[in-house]
Amino acid sequence: MVMGVLRYILIITLVVMAGFPVYWMATTALSTNAELFSTGQVRWPQLQNLPALIGELSKIPIGRWLFNSGVIAAGTTIVSLVLGSLMGYALSRFRFRGRGIAGFLLFMTQVLPEALIVVPLYAMFITMGLLNNLGGLVLANAGFSLPVSAFILKSAMDAIPYEIEESAAIDNCPRFGILTMIVLPLIMPSVAAAGVISFFAGWNEFLFATTFLLDRSLWPTSVGLASFIGQYETPLSTVMGAALIFSIPAIAFFLLVQRKIVAGLTAGAVKG
């Protein structure tokens, strides 16, 4: 009985902690600047301020920003999963000279901060014609999320008995068919986990976007929100309202695949 009560208390506490940022954004968005800077943060959303908030949001291209964020996130996810599955399969199943070095170099890419390579990437993008291009941002983000996806998928592939692939090879199944029709369906939780990590890496893109995108119509939502920060005034209600809209697709996506995430991140942690 006591353990059951403690369990529910813990669940309620975690729900409150997870939902508090959303509650805070909603109450801030539905408060006027006069209220925020005079009486302070209100406790409950003021629905009478909703028409004014909608009017302010209609003045900014929030739809366009969300579309750009979606393109970057989707492109990063696709590139990371496609190349990560091939890379993970090669590291898991093939023995070749330099295999350990290749894995070490992939791991070392996570040590370098993004800010350290902004200038070299900027020069490369000018040469390659990728400046002011969403495709360039997809490649830049995939460069950081790809090693993580590769290692997650490799760990899951290591746990799959090789005899399954041998049986398919005896039936004249090509190597690529073994990967796509046999291996990947068996590690879908890990694929989902790698996809979530890649998606959020692209969805939250900010540093590269502020550096490489010169056209305001190509801005993702994160850059658009940052543009509201002014020297003398920042419309907090508008920023929080746009941030809340920006958060809804990410929250919905996470809730759809959250069961797969834990299983995918722990897959391959132990063998046998």
C-alpha positions as CSV (number, residue, x, y, z in Angstrom):
1,M,0.0,0.0,0.0
2,V,2.8,2.4,1.0
3,M,4.8,1.5,-2.1
4,G,1.8,2.1,-4.3
5,V,1.2,5.6,-2.8
6,L,4.9,6.5,-3.2
7,R,4.7,5.3,-6.8
8,Y,1.8,7.6,-7.6
9,I,3.5,10.5,-5.8
10,L,6.6,9.9,-7.9
11,I,4.6,9.7,-11.1
12,I,2.7,12.9,-10.3
13,T,5.9,14.7,-9.5
14,L,7.5,13.7,-12.8
15,V,4.4,14.7,-14.7
16,V,4.4,18.1,-13.0
17,M,8.1,18.6,-13.7
18,A,7.7,17.6,-17.3
19,G,4.7,19.8,-17.9
20,F,5.7,22.9,-16.0
21,P,7.7,24.4,-19.0
22,V,4.6,24.1,-21.2
23,Y,2.5,25.6,-18.5
24,W,4.9,28.5,-18.1
25,M,5.1,29.2,-21.8
26,A,1.3,29.2,-22.0
27,T,0.8,31.6,-19.1
28,T,3.5,33.9,-20.4
29,A,2.0,33.9,-24.0
30,L,-1.4,34.8,-22.7
31,S,-0.1,37.7,-20.6
32,T,0.4,41.2,-21.9
33,N,3.8,42.9,-21.5
34,A,2.2,45.3,-19.1
35,E,1.1,42.5,-16.9
36,L,4.5,40.7,-17.1
37,F,6.4,43.8,-16.1
38,S,4.0,45.1,-13.5
39,T,2.2,42.4,-11.5
40,G,4.5,39.6,-12.7
41,Q,3.8,36.1,-14.0
42,V,0.1,35.2,-13.7
43,R,-0.8,31.8,-12.3
44,W,-3.4,30.8,-14.9
45,P,-3.6,31.4,-18.6
46,Q,-5.6,34.6,-19.4
47,L,-7.8,33.4,-22.2
48,Q,-9.2,36.9,-22.8
49,N,-5.7,37.8,-24.2
50,L,-5.9,35.0,-26.8
51,P,-7.3,37.2,-29.6
52,A,-4.5,39.7,-29.1
53,L,-1.9,36.9,-29.2
54,I,-3.4,35.4,-32.4
55,G,-3.2,38.9,-33.9
56,E,0.5,39.3,-33.0
57,L,1.3,35.8,-34.3
58,S,-0.4,36.5,-37.6
59,K,2.1,39.2,-38.2
60,I,5.1,36.9,-38.3
61,P,5.8,34.1,-40.8
62,I,5.5,31.3,-38.2
63,G,4.1,28.8,-40.7
64,R,7.1,29.4,-43.0
65,W,9.5,29.0,-40.2
66,L,7.9,25.8,-39.0
67,F,8.1,24.4,-42.6
68,N,11.8,25.2,-42.8
69,S,12.4,23.5,-39.4
70,G,10.5,20.5,-40.6
71,V,12.5,20.3,-43.8
72,I,15.8,20.5,-41.9
73,A,14.7,17.9,-39.3
74,A,13.3,15.5,-41.9
75,G,16.3,15.8,-44.1
76,T,18.7,15.3,-41.2
77,T,16.8,12.2,-40.1
78,I,16.7,10.6,-43.5
79,V,20.3,11.2,-44.2
80,S,21.4,10.0,-40.8
81,L,19.3,6.8,-40.9
82,V,20.2,5.8,-44.4
83,L,24.0,6.4,-44.1
84,G,24.0,5.4,-40.4
85,S,22.4,2.0,-41.2
86,L,25.0,1.4,-43.9
87,M,27.8,2.5,-41.7
88,G,26.6,0.6,-38.7
89,Y,26.2,-2.6,-40.7
90,A,29.7,-2.3,-42.2
91,L,31.2,-1.8,-38.7
92,S,29.2,-4.6,-37.3
93,R,29.5,-7.3,-40.0
94,F,32.7,-6.6,-42.0
95,R,36.3,-7.0,-40.9
96,F,38.6,-4.7,-42.7
97,R,41.8,-2.9,-42.2
98,G,41.3,0.4,-40.4
99,R,38.0,-0.6,-38.9
100,G,39.0,0.4,-35.4
101,I,40.4,3.7,-36.6
102,A,37.3,4.4,-38.5
103,G,35.1,3.8,-35.4
104,F,37.5,6.0,-33.3
105,L,37.3,8.9,-35.8
106,L,33.5,8.7,-35.8
107,F,33.6,8.9,-32.1
108,M,35.9,11.9,-32.1
109,T,33.5,13.9,-34.2
110,Q,31.4,14.2,-31.0
111,V,34.2,15.8,-29.2
112,L,34.4,18.8,-31.6
113,P,32.0,21.6,-30.7
114,E,29.9,23.0,-33.6
115,A,31.3,26.5,-33.1
116,L,34.8,25.3,-33.8
117,I,34.0,24.3,-37.4
118,V,31.6,27.1,-38.4
119,V,34.3,29.1,-40.2
120,P,35.7,26.1,-42.2
121,L,32.2,25.0,-43.1
122,Y,31.3,28.6,-44.2
123,A,34.3,28.6,-46.5
124,M,33.4,25.1,-47.9
125,F,29.7,26.1,-48.4
126,I,30.7,29.2,-50.4
127,T,32.9,27.0,-52.6
128,M,30.2,24.3,-53.0
129,G,27.3,26.7,-53.5
130,L,25.5,25.5,-50.3
131,L,25.4,28.9,-48.6
132,N,21.8,30.2,-48.0
133,N,20.5,26.7,-48.7
134,L,18.5,24.4,-46.5
135,G,20.3,21.4,-48.1
136,G,23.5,22.7,-46.7
137,L,22.0,22.8,-43.2
138,V,20.8,19.2,-43.6
139,L,24.3,18.1,-44.4
140,A,25.9,20.1,-41.6
141,N,23.5,18.6,-39.0
142,A,23.7,15.1,-40.4
143,G,27.5,15.3,-40.0
144,F,27.0,15.5,-36.2
145,S,24.0,13.2,-35.8
146,L,25.3,10.5,-38.3
147,P,28.0,9.1,-36.0
148,V,25.5,8.7,-33.1
149,S,23.0,6.9,-35.3
150,A,25.7,4.7,-36.7
151,F,26.8,3.6,-33.2
152,I,23.3,3.0,-32.0
153,L,22.5,0.8,-35.0
154,K,25.8,-1.0,-34.8
155,S,25.2,-2.0,-31.2
156,A,21.8,-3.3,-32.1
157,M,23.1,-5.2,-35.1
158,D,25.8,-6.8,-33.0
159,A,23.1,-8.5,-31.0
160,I,21.5,-10.2,-34.0
161,P,22.8,-13.7,-34.6
162,Y,24.8,-13.9,-37.8
163,E,23.2,-17.3,-38.6
164,I,20.0,-15.4,-39.6
165,E,21.9,-13.6,-42.3
166,E,23.7,-16.8,-43.4
167,S,20.3,-18.5,-44.0
168,A,19.2,-15.6,-46.2
169,A,22.5,-15.6,-48.1
170,I,22.0,-19.4,-48.8
171,D,18.7,-18.4,-50.4
172,N,20.6,-16.0,-52.7
173,C,19.4,-12.9,-50.9
174,P,21.8,-10.0,-51.8
175,R,23.7,-8.2,-49.0
176,F,21.6,-5.0,-49.4
177,G,18.4,-7.1,-49.2
178,I,19.6,-8.7,-46.0
179,L,20.2,-5.3,-44.5
180,T,16.9,-3.8,-45.6
181,M,14.5,-6.8,-45.3
182,I,16.0,-8.8,-42.4
183,V,18.3,-6.7,-40.2
184,L,16.6,-3.4,-40.1
185,P,13.1,-4.8,-39.3
186,L,14.6,-6.7,-36.3
187,I,16.2,-3.5,-34.9
188,M,13.3,-1.1,-35.5
189,P,13.4,0.2,-31.8
190,S,17.0,1.2,-32.4
191,V,16.1,2.8,-35.7
192,A,13.4,4.8,-34.0
193,A,15.8,5.9,-31.3
194,A,18.4,7.0,-33.8
195,G,15.6,8.8,-35.8
196,V,14.4,10.7,-32.7
197,I,18.0,11.9,-31.9
198,S,18.5,13.0,-35.5
199,F,15.1,14.6,-35.7
200,F,15.7,16.8,-32.7
201,A,19.2,17.7,-33.8
202,G,17.7,19.2,-37.0
203,W,14.5,20.6,-35.4
204,N,16.5,22.6,-32.8
205,E,19.1,23.8,-35.4
206,F,20.3,27.3,-34.5
207,L,24.0,28.0,-34.8
208,F,24.5,26.9,-38.4
209,A,21.3,28.5,-39.5
210,T,22.2,31.9,-38.1
211,T,25.5,31.7,-39.9
212,F,24.7,30.1,-43.3
213,L,21.2,31.5,-44.0
214,L,21.1,35.1,-45.2
215,D,17.5,35.0,-46.5
216,R,14.9,35.6,-43.8
217,S,12.4,33.3,-45.7
218,L,14.7,30.4,-45.1
219,W,15.0,30.8,-41.3
220,P,13.9,27.9,-39.1
221,T,11.7,28.7,-36.1
222,S,14.6,28.8,-33.7
223,V,16.3,31.7,-35.6
224,G,13.0,33.4,-36.1
225,L,12.3,33.4,-32.3
226,A,15.8,34.8,-31.6
227,S,15.2,37.7,-34.0
228,F,12.6,39.1,-31.5
229,I,15.2,39.8,-28.9
230,G,15.9,43.5,-29.1
231,Q,18.1,45.9,-27.3
232,Y,15.3,47.9,-25.7
233,E,12.3,45.6,-25.9
234,T,11.4,41.9,-26.3
235,P,7.7,41.0,-26.9
236,L,7.7,38.1,-24.4
237,S,4.1,37.1,-25.0
238,T,4.7,36.8,-28.7
239,V,8.0,34.9,-28.3
240,M,6.4,32.5,-25.9
241,G,3.4,32.0,-28.0
242,A,5.5,31.2,-31.1
243,A,7.8,29.0,-28.9
244,L,4.7,27.0,-27.7
245,I,3.6,26.4,-31.3
246,F,7.2,25.4,-32.1
247,S,7.2,22.9,-29.3
248,I,3.9,21.2,-30.1
249,P,5.1,19.2,-33.2
250,A,8.2,18.1,-31.3
251,I,6.2,17.0,-28.3
252,A,3.7,15.1,-30.4
253,F,6.5,13.4,-32.3
254,F,8.2,12.4,-29.1
255,L,5.0,11.0,-27.6
256,L,4.4,8.9,-30.7
257,V,7.8,7.2,-30.5
258,Q,8.7,7.4,-26.8
259,R,8.1,3.7,-26.2
260,K,10.6,2.9,-28.9
261,I,13.3,5.2,-27.5
262,V,14.1,3.4,-24.3
263,A,14.1,0.0,-26.0
264,G,16.2,1.3,-28.8
265,L,18.8,3.0,-26.6
266,T,19.3,-0.1,-24.5
267,A,19.2,-2.6,-27.4
268,G,22.6,-4.2,-27.8
269,A,23.8,-3.0,-24.4
270,V,24.0,-6.7,-23.3
271,K,24.4,-9.8,-25.5
272,G,23.4,-13.3,-25.0
